[in-house]
Structures are given as C-alpha cells and as structure tokens.
Amino acid sequence: MNIVFALVLGMLAAAALVTVARVLRGPGTLDRVAALDVFVVLIVAASAVYIAIYRDGSTIPLMAAVALVGFVGSVTAARLVERWERHR
C-alpha cells in the first residue's frame, strides 16, 4: 500500500509543478484563476491522501473548508473578470 501512496503523491507533485507553471505563464487572468483552482483541488487531494495514510479524520473539516473557499474564490474571480471585460 505504501507504493500506491508514494505513486499518488508523486503524481500530485507533478501536477502541482505543471499547475504552478501555468499560473506563472498563463496568458490571461482566467487561465491563472483556473490554474489556482486546480492547485486548490490538488491540496484537497493531498489532504485526502494524508487522511488515507494516517487514518486520521481530524482534517476532514479543513479539507471541506479549503474546497469551499477555492470554489467561491474561483467563481468570484470569474465574475469580476467578466464584469471588467464587459466594461472595457
């Protein structure tokens, strides 16, 4: 089972590196917002792996809160960019 956890954490780390590259190189604001949303999802997934490895459910509320903040932040940023582009 440790091999599976190591593989999953390795894939999450690779995805995080690609996501950070997209945040830094993103051509537009919405690309960067989407990349940050993906990064939040990766954090939640890493937290789920932590829960599975250590069988510690005490971080589940934190995981739910981070997912909710990420969703609300992405929706808010998308609405702000839409309004900003409409008023150009």
RAFENNOR-V430643 format. One record per residue. N is the residue number from 1. RES is the residue in one letter. PHI is phi in radians with two decimals (NA if undefined). PSI is psi as a letter, one per 30 degrees, with the letter a starting at -180 (NA if undefined). Layout:
n=N res=RES phi=PHI psi=PSI
n=N res=RES phi=PHI psi=PSI
This chain:
n=1 res=M phi=NA psi=f
n=2 res=N phi=-1.12 psi=e
n=3 res=I phi=-1.15 psi=e
n=4 res=V phi=-1.11 psi=e
n=5 res=F phi=-1.10 psi=e
n=6 res=A phi=-1.13 psi=e
n=7 res=L phi=-1.11 psi=e
n=8 res=V phi=-1.13 psi=e
n=9 res=L phi=-1.14 psi=e
n=10 res=G phi=-1.12 psi=e
n=11 res=M phi=-1.17 psi=e
n=12 res=L phi=-1.14 psi=e
n=13 res=A phi=-1.15 psi=e
n=14 res=A phi=-1.11 psi=e
n=15 res=A phi=-1.13 psi=e
n=16 res=A phi=-1.15 psi=e
n=17 res=L phi=-1.12 psi=e
n=18 res=V phi=-1.14 psi=e
n=19 res=T phi=-1.17 psi=e
n=20 res=V phi=-1.11 psi=e
n=21 res=A phi=-1.09 psi=e
n=22 res=R phi=-1.19 psi=e
n=23 res=V phi=-1.12 psi=e
n=24 res=L phi=-1.31 psi=e
n=25 res=R phi=-1.80 psi=f
n=26 res=G phi=-0.91 psi=k
n=27 res=P phi=-1.23 psi=f
n=28 res=G phi=-2.31 psi=l
n=29 res=T phi=-1.16 psi=e
n=30 res=L phi=-1.15 psi=e
n=31 res=D phi=-1.11 psi=e
n=32 res=R phi=-1.19 psi=e
n=33 res=V phi=-1.13 psi=e
n=34 res=A phi=-1.11 psi=e
n=35 res=A phi=-1.15 psi=e
n=36 res=L phi=-1.16 psi=e
n=37 res=D phi=-1.14 psi=e
n=38 res=V phi=-1.10 psi=e
n=39 res=F phi=-1.11 psi=e
n=40 res=V phi=-1.12 psi=e
n=41 res=V phi=-1.09 psi=e
n=42 res=L phi=-1.14 psi=e
n=43 res=I phi=-1.12 psi=e
n=44 res=V phi=-1.12 psi=e
n=45 res=A phi=-1.14 psi=e
n=46 res=A phi=-1.12 psi=e
n=47 res=S phi=-1.13 psi=e
n=48 res=A phi=-1.14 psi=e
n=49 res=V phi=-1.14 psi=e
n=50 res=Y phi=-1.03 psi=e
n=51 res=I phi=-1.07 psi=e
n=52 res=A phi=-1.21 psi=e
n=53 res=I phi=-1.20 psi=e
n=54 res=Y phi=-1.67 psi=f
n=55 res=R phi=0.87 psi=h
n=56 res=D phi=-2.10 psi=j
n=57 res=G phi=-1.50 psi=g
n=58 res=S phi=-1.25 psi=f
n=59 res=T phi=-1.67 psi=g
n=60 res=I phi=-1.09 psi=e
n=61 res=P phi=-1.08 psi=e
n=62 res=L phi=-1.12 psi=e
n=63 res=M phi=-1.09 psi=e
n=64 res=A phi=-1.15 psi=e
n=65 res=A phi=-1.16 psi=e
n=66 res=V phi=-1.13 psi=e
n=67 res=A phi=-1.11 psi=e
n=68 res=L phi=-1.16 psi=e
n=69 res=V phi=-1.12 psi=e
n=70 res=G phi=-1.09 psi=e
n=71 res=F phi=-1.14 psi=e
n=72 res=V phi=-1.11 psi=e
n=73 res=G phi=-1.12 psi=e
n=74 res=S phi=-1.16 psi=e
n=75 res=V phi=-1.13 psi=e
n=76 res=T phi=-1.11 psi=e
n=77 res=A phi=-1.12 psi=e
n=78 res=A phi=-1.12 psi=e
n=79 res=R phi=-1.17 psi=e
n=80 res=L phi=-1.14 psi=e
n=81 res=V phi=-1.15 psi=e
n=82 res=E phi=-1.09 psi=e
n=83 res=R phi=-1.12 psi=e
n=84 res=W phi=-1.12 psi=e
n=85 res=E phi=-1.27 psi=f
n=86 res=R phi=-1.22 psi=e
n=87 res=H phi=-1.57 psi=g
n=88 res=R phi=-1.24 psi=NA
